[in-house]
């Protein structure tokens, strides 16, 4: 599979300017839950899957959104969905393995909205692309896993922390994985596991450093979620779901979005430096 099929393109696409802010009009009005009223959130990897579901939910909660992904056409569809429901969103097409493009995403939020309150570092590359053991994975794909899953979090957070500090604090949420806690005999992905373990370590270190700035940093560890990144395993898991997942079903992107909303909102005001496993109880049953 080519790198262009990943959520981000390693050393790839150029950053396009942010599109205009504001609802496009039409469609059903969003029922604002109010948890993020007045807040500005950046969501990376927002073109599909978990990122798209989170964008919709954050908008319902009242957030103004800057959505980033390398897949510009699909990203625009996410923005259109949010606006059609009455939400505020702009699209920023970017390769987040590039420092200047991460900075451009953050600058777009500050320029248009004046502040940043939430950063959801969700962009990532999955096991379909970077699968294999240390013997079988080639160096390019190993580097890709680290660049997309770890480097992008570092670069985007580095750009966003000053703005979060200037806003009086906020929330950074990093997408990790249950693969940080367990290996797989049937479907090994050593690079992916290493990258997600690094995300958890980085999350804890950042939380310790930035708590004095009232910046909370937490991670979400999804289990098997129905997205394009897991298309190769969903069918097998569903055949054996009663044994593999105690709650009896595969996860949906909305399951992760709800956790992200909790971590972005004041409801989690005294939670930092930890991770929440969202996997239907699968890790507990192993």
FILO-765750 format. One line per 5 residues: number of its first residue (from 1); their letters; for each residue y, x, z of C-alpha. Coordinates in Angstrom, 2 decimals. Example, Ala and Ser with C-alpha at 12.3 -4.5 7.8 and 13.67 -1.06 7.14 Angstrom:
2
1> AS> -4.50:12.30:7.80; -1.06:13.67:7.14
***
This chain:
286
1> XXXXX> 0.00:0.00:0.00; 3.41:1.35:-0.89; 6.05:2.05:1.69; 8.29:-0.50:0.03; 5.99:-3.22:1.35
6> XXXXX> 6.72:-2.27:4.96; 9.37:-3.90:7.10; 11.46:-0.77:6.59; 11.40:1.73:3.78; 11.11:5.30:5.02
11> XXXXX> 14.11:7.21:3.65; 14.48:4.25:1.33; 16.86:1.44:0.50; 20.61:1.72:0.82; 22.62:-0.34:3.26
16> XXXXX> 24.50:-3.30:1.78; 27.69:-4.69:3.36; 27.35:-7.64:5.68; 27.63:-11.06:4.10; 30.19:-13.57:5.30
21> XXXXX> 29.85:-15.05:8.77; 29.43:-18.71:9.58; 27.34:-21.76:8.81; 26.84:-22.71:5.21; 27.06:-26.41:6.02
26> XXXXX> 24.45:-29.09:5.48; 21.07:-29.46:7.13; 20.22:-30.71:10.57; 22.53:-29.54:13.32; 21.03:-27.01:15.69
31> XXXXX> 20.33:-28.38:19.15; 21.95:-25.64:21.18; 20.10:-24.89:24.37; 23.01:-22.80:25.59; 21.10:-19.82:27.01
36> XXXXX> 22.93:-17.45:24.65; 26.21:-19.33:24.18; 29.02:-16.91:23.36; 26.68:-13.95:22.93; 26.22:-11.74:19.89
41> XXXXX> 22.70:-10.59:19.05; 21.28:-8.09:16.56; 17.72:-8.79:15.42; 15.98:-6.17:13.29; 12.96:-6.91:11.15
46> XXXXX> 14.42:-10.39:10.71; 13.23:-11.10:7.15; 9.92:-12.70:8.17; 7.51:-13.32:11.02; 8.59:-12.60:14.58
51> XXXXX> 12.09:-11.57:13.55; 12.72:-14.75:11.57; 11.35:-16.96:14.35; 13.51:-15.16:16.89; 16.61:-15.51:14.73
56> XXXXX> 16.09:-19.26:14.56; 15.51:-19.56:18.31; 18.45:-17.33:19.26; 20.69:-19.44:17.03; 19.43:-22.61:18.70
61> XXXXX> 20.35:-21.02:22.02; 23.92:-20.46:20.81; 23.95:-16.81:19.75; 25.88:-15.43:16.81; 23.51:-13.22:14.83
66> XXXXX> 23.49:-10.02:12.84; 20.12:-9.85:11.10; 18.81:-6.58:9.66; 15.87:-5.74:7.41; 15.18:-3.64:4.34
71> XXXXX> 13.94:-6.69:2.39; 17.24:-8.16:1.37; 16.07:-11.26:-0.49; 13.84:-12.44:2.35; 16.53:-11.58:4.88
76> XXXXX> 18.97:-13.83:3.02; 16.44:-16.65:3.32; 16.39:-16.22:7.09; 20.18:-16.34:7.17; 20.13:-19.46:4.99
81> XXXXX> 17.69:-21.18:7.37; 19.89:-20.39:10.37; 23.06:-21.57:8.65; 21.46:-24.72:7.27; 20.70:-25.71:10.85
86> XXXXX> 24.30:-25.04:11.88; 23.95:-21.52:13.27; 26.04:-18.39:12.73; 24.41:-15.40:11.03; 25.13:-12.51:8.70
91> XXXXX> 22.67:-10.34:6.79; 22.76:-6.55:6.83; 20.20:-4.97:4.52; 19.29:-1.57:5.95; 16.64:1.11:6.24
96> XXXXX> 16.66:1.70:9.98; 15.03:5.11:9.67; 18.48:6.30:8.48; 21.14:6.97:11.13; 24.03:5.86:8.96
101> XXXXX> 22.40:2.53:8.20; 21.68:1.81:11.86; 25.32:2.58:12.60; 26.37:0.20:9.81; 24.37:-2.66:11.34
106> XXXXX> 26.04:-2.18:14.71; 29.47:-1.73:13.12; 29.04:-5.01:11.25; 28.43:-6.86:14.51; 31.42:-5.29:16.23
111> XXXXX> 33.66:-5.82:13.20; 32.81:-9.48:12.73; 32.11:-10.63:16.28; 33.94:-8.06:18.39; 31.01:-7.21:20.66
116> XXXXX> 27.23:-6.89:21.08; 25.29:-8.48:23.92; 21.67:-8.35:22.74; 19.70:-5.90:20.60; 16.17:-6.92:19.60
121> XXXXX> 14.47:-3.84:18.12; 11.73:-5.72:16.31; 11.37:-3.95:12.96; 8.05:-2.20:12.58; 5.15:-1.18:10.41
126> XXXXX> 1.66:-2.45:11.22; -1.93:-1.31:11.15; -2.47:-2.55:7.59; -0.23:0.30:6.45; -0.86:3.02:9.04
131> XXXXX> -4.48:2.40:10.00; -7.05:5.12:10.53; -8.06:7.83:12.98; -6.45:11.23:13.41; -9.05:12.48:10.93
136> XXXXX> -8.47:9.89:8.24; -4.76:9.06:8.29; -2.60:11.30:6.14; 0.53:12.99:7.45; 2.91:10.78:5.47
141> XXXXX> 1.55:7.60:7.03; 1.49:9.18:10.48; 5.16:10.07:10.06; 5.88:6.59:8.72; 4.46:4.97:11.87
146> XXXXX> 6.63:7.12:14.11; 9.73:6.79:11.94; 9.64:3.01:11.67; 8.23:2.11:15.08; 10.00:4.70:17.25
151> XXXXX> 12.76:6.51:15.35; 14.35:3.20:14.29; 14.53:2.05:17.92; 16.13:5.35:18.91; 18.70:5.25:16.12
156> XXXXX> 19.65:1.60:16.48; 19.85:1.84:20.27; 21.93:5.01:20.05; 24.40:3.17:17.86; 24.40:0.00:19.99
161> XXXXX> 24.58:1.33:23.55; 28.33:2.13:23.46; 29.07:-1.40:22.27; 26.79:-2.93:24.91; 28.49:-0.82:27.57
166> XXXXX> 31.93:-1.89:26.33; 30.83:-5.54:26.58; 29.97:-5.04:30.25; 26.22:-4.77:29.72; 23.53:-6.65:27.88
171> XXXXX> 19.88:-6.66:26.92; 17.80:-4.40:24.68; 14.36:-5.72:23.78; 11.80:-3.49:22.06; 8.70:-4.74:20.28
176> XXXXX> 5.66:-2.74:21.39; 2.03:-3.95:21.18; -1.14:-4.42:23.18; -2.36:-1.47:21.10; -0.40:0.71:23.52
181> XXXXX> -3.02:-0.17:26.16; -6.30:-0.22:24.24; -7.99:1.29:21.24; -10.16:-0.36:18.63; -13.60:0.75:17.49
186> XXXXX> -13.74:-1.64:14.54; -10.20:-1.19:13.29; -8.67:2.04:14.62; -5.03:2.89:14.07; -4.23:6.00:16.04
191> XXXXX> -0.73:6.38:14.63; 0.16:2.78:15.44; -1.20:3.07:18.99; 0.70:6.32:19.55; 3.93:4.82:18.26
196> XXXXX> 3.68:1.73:20.45; 2.84:3.81:23.50; 5.99:5.79:22.78; 7.98:2.55:22.64; 6.89:1.69:26.19
201> XXXXX> 7.81:5.15:27.50; 11.18:5.01:25.75; 11.80:1.53:27.17; 11.26:2.72:30.74; 13.39:5.83:30.26
206> XXXXX> 16.26:3.86:28.74; 16.13:1.27:31.52; 16.46:4.01:34.13; 19.40:5.62:32.34; 21.42:2.54:31.44
211> XXXXX> 20.95:0.26:34.43; 24.22:1.53:35.90; 25.90:0.19:32.75; 24.29:-3.22:33.35; 22.17:-2.75:30.24
216> XXXXX> 18.65:-4.07:30.72; 15.85:-2.63:28.58; 12.43:-4.29:28.30; 9.52:-4.44:25.88; 7.30:-7.18:24.52
221> XXXXX> 3.66:-6.41:23.76; 2.34:-8.97:21.27; -1.34:-9.55:20.82; -2.74:-10.98:17.59; 0.16:-12.87:15.99
226> XXXXX> -0.06:-14.70:12.69; 2.25:-12.64:10.44; 1.92:-10.76:7.18; 1.29:-7.58:9.18; -1.92:-9.07:10.61
231> XXXXX> -3.17:-10.93:7.54; -6.21:-8.68:7.33; -7.54:-9.57:10.79; -6.47:-13.17:11.46; -9.52:-14.70:9.79
236> XXXXX> -11.93:-12.56:11.82; -10.14:-13.28:15.08; -10.06:-17.02:14.42; -13.82:-17.03:13.79; -14.37:-15.56:17.24
241> XXXXX> -11.28:-16.84:19.01; -13.13:-18.40:21.96; -14.54:-15.00:22.91; -11.52:-12.85:22.09; -8.61:-14.95:23.39
246> XXXXX> -8.99:-16.93:26.65; -6.23:-19.39:25.70; -8.21:-20.26:22.60; -5.86:-19.59:19.71; -4.13:-16.90:17.69
251> XXXXX> -0.48:-16.36:18.57; 2.40:-17.56:16.43; 5.74:-15.79:15.85; 7.41:-18.45:17.99; 5.35:-17.32:21.00
256> XXXXX> 7.05:-13.93:20.84; 10.44:-15.45:20.06; 10.35:-17.47:23.27; 9.65:-14.33:25.28; 12.49:-12.52:23.51
261> XXXXX> 14.84:-15.40:24.35; 13.90:-15.14:28.01; 14.58:-11.39:28.04; 17.86:-11.85:26.18; 19.12:-14.57:28.50
266> XXXXX> 20.58:-14.51:32.04; 17.26:-15.95:33.26; 15.92:-12.37:33.23; 19.03:-10.84:34.82; 17.05:-8.74:37.34
271> XXXXX> 14.28:-7.62:35.01; 14.46:-4.17:33.42; 12.16:-1.29:32.58; 9.02:-3.34:32.14; 6.89:-4.93:29.45
276> XXXXX> 5.57:-8.46:28.99; 2.18:-8.87:27.33; 2.07:-11.99:25.14; -1.52:-12.23:23.91; -3.12:-15.43:25.18
281> XXXXX> -4.91:-13.50:27.92; -6.85:-11.25:25.54; -5.98:-7.97:27.25; -7.00:-9.35:30.64; -10.38:-10.31:29.22
286> X> -11.25:-6.86:27.86
***
